[in-house]
Amino acid sequence: MDRLMDVVNLVYAYCTDFIINIANILGLSYYEVNTFIFVILYPLLLVGLTCLFIIQILRLRYWKKETQPLK
């Protein structure tokens, strides 16, 4: 369990440092970059991928219906 906590702490530290570095490069604050990622970018990505998934399901159903062998 300690090993897992070490990995979680390492990933958290890496992600935090990454956001701080992005904020420094863009000349923004940590909070502004964090807000952009988790309030704007992540929800857009989530909705976009959900729509893409639904579109692919509909395309697959249509393709299966159109390519059924003749009886």
C-alpha positions as CSV (number, residue, x, y, z in Angstrom):
1,M,0.0,0.0,0.0
2,D,2.9,2.3,0.7
3,R,4.2,1.7,-2.8
4,L,0.8,2.8,-4.3
5,M,0.8,6.0,-2.2
6,D,4.4,6.7,-3.4
7,V,3.2,6.4,-7.0
8,V,0.1,8.6,-6.4
9,N,2.3,11.2,-4.8
10,L,4.8,11.1,-7.7
11,V,2.0,11.5,-10.3
12,Y,0.4,14.4,-8.3
13,A,3.8,16.2,-8.0
14,Y,4.5,15.7,-11.7
15,C,1.1,17.0,-12.8
16,T,1.3,20.0,-10.5
17,D,4.8,20.8,-11.8
18,F,3.6,20.4,-15.3
19,I,0.8,22.9,-14.8
20,I,3.1,25.3,-13.0
21,N,5.5,25.1,-16.0
22,I,2.7,25.7,-18.5
23,A,1.5,28.7,-16.5
24,N,5.1,30.2,-16.5
25,I,5.5,29.6,-20.2
26,L,2.1,31.3,-21.0
27,G,2.5,34.0,-18.4
28,L,-0.6,33.0,-16.5
29,S,-1.2,31.9,-13.0
30,Y,-1.4,28.3,-11.8
31,Y,-5.1,28.8,-11.0
32,E,-5.9,30.2,-14.5
33,V,-4.3,27.2,-16.2
34,N,-5.9,24.8,-13.9
35,T,-9.3,26.4,-14.5
36,F,-8.8,26.3,-18.3
37,I,-7.9,22.6,-18.2
38,F,-10.5,21.3,-15.7
39,V,-13.4,23.7,-16.3
40,I,-13.1,24.3,-20.1
41,L,-10.9,21.8,-21.8
42,Y,-11.8,18.6,-19.9
43,P,-15.6,19.0,-20.2
44,L,-15.3,19.8,-24.0
45,L,-13.2,16.7,-24.4
46,L,-15.6,14.6,-22.5
47,V,-18.6,15.8,-24.5
48,G,-16.8,15.6,-27.8
49,L,-15.6,12.0,-27.2
50,T,-19.1,11.0,-26.0
51,C,-20.6,12.4,-29.2
52,L,-17.9,10.6,-31.3
53,F,-18.8,7.4,-29.5
54,I,-22.5,7.8,-30.3
55,I,-21.8,8.6,-33.9
56,Q,-19.6,5.6,-34.3
57,I,-22.3,3.3,-32.8
58,L,-24.8,4.7,-35.2
59,R,-22.4,4.2,-38.2
60,L,-21.7,0.7,-37.1
61,R,-25.4,-0.2,-36.9
62,Y,-26.0,1.3,-40.3
63,W,-23.0,-0.5,-41.8
64,K,-24.2,-3.8,-40.3
65,K,-27.7,-3.3,-41.6
66,E,-26.4,-2.5,-45.1
67,T,-23.9,-5.3,-45.4
68,Q,-26.1,-8.2,-44.3
69,P,-25.8,-11.2,-46.6
70,L,-28.7,-12.1,-48.9
71,K,-30.9,-14.9,-47.8
